[in-house]
Amino acid sequence: MPVQAFEKQNLAAQLIYMSLSVLILTKNEEQDLPGCLKSVAWCDDVHVFDSLSTDRTCEIAENGGAKITSRKFDNWSAHQNWGLANIPFKHPWVLYIDADERVSEGLRTHALAAAKADAPESAFRLRRRDFYGNGVWLKHAQISPFYLRLFRPSKMRYERLVNPVSIVDGPIGNIEGFLDHYPFSKGVGFWLERHIKYADLEARTIMENRAKQDSFSLMKAFTATDFTEKRFHQKELFYRLPFRPLIKLFYMFFLRRAFLDGRAGCTYAVLQSIYEYFIVLKQRELENRQSETRV
């Protein structure tokens, strides 16, 4: 049997026993959503979780056969947790993606193979490839390529206002294949505008964590065996360092070797350091407001 025919037959067999739904978060994603839906056209239960879009996002989702749930966005963790608790998924496993992401054929195959009703895992970690523009893979400049995106919704919850931490109840596995991400699909200006908003939420999270004084563990930042837990504490440690924007630029250029990705990698490294400076500025604003309130 030819290889191509065998692959089609194998995919057909996987689809018969499908136990995987797809969840796509959207807000005014008429540009990116068509390509995203095309990459998951093999799934028979695609849900678009929309934050009251004012463009053609919902029309495109409906025409693409997706089920639409609408809710006003409040913050990332609350929004995601609400979706997992209230959206009526057909299957026991959910593959969660954003509109500017694409499920590769390899990821599709491995996700369908892993998402079995009797699987012992509660979630699977997969690898994401970030691209600059439409074609340059930020292989070295990308900060964190591994994400928990395939999971049982009843076993997953999120914490933090932005860049949420995934908390899984149960064992975690790993799957092959790539989730392709195009964060600059709407241009650098849109990326900057979005990250100014992210910076505000990050600054608020930093202030909240410092007020609690018990959420950060230096030991766990280096010794935690769980990847997600370790990343959380490392992130909090980083926020306590002086000259963070310069440290991040040094880290990306010389430790992650972003320059190996060419001009795209160097540009991305600079943008990430600028984003870090946005957080510093937002944090100072909040601290000043608190000081004024006390006076």
Secondary structure by P-SEA (a helix, b strand, c coil): ccaaaaaaaaaaaaaaaccbbbbbbbccccccaaaaaaaaccccbbbbbccccccaaaaaaaaabbbbbbbbbccaaaaaaaaaacccccccccccccccccccaaaaaaaaaaccccccccbbbbbbbbbccccccccccccccccccccccccccccccccbbbbbcccccccccccccccccccaaaaaaaaaaaaaaaaaaaaaaaaaccccccccccccccaaaaaaaaaaaaaaccaaaaaaaaaaccccccccccaaaaaaaaaaaaaaaaaaaaaaaaaaaaaaaac
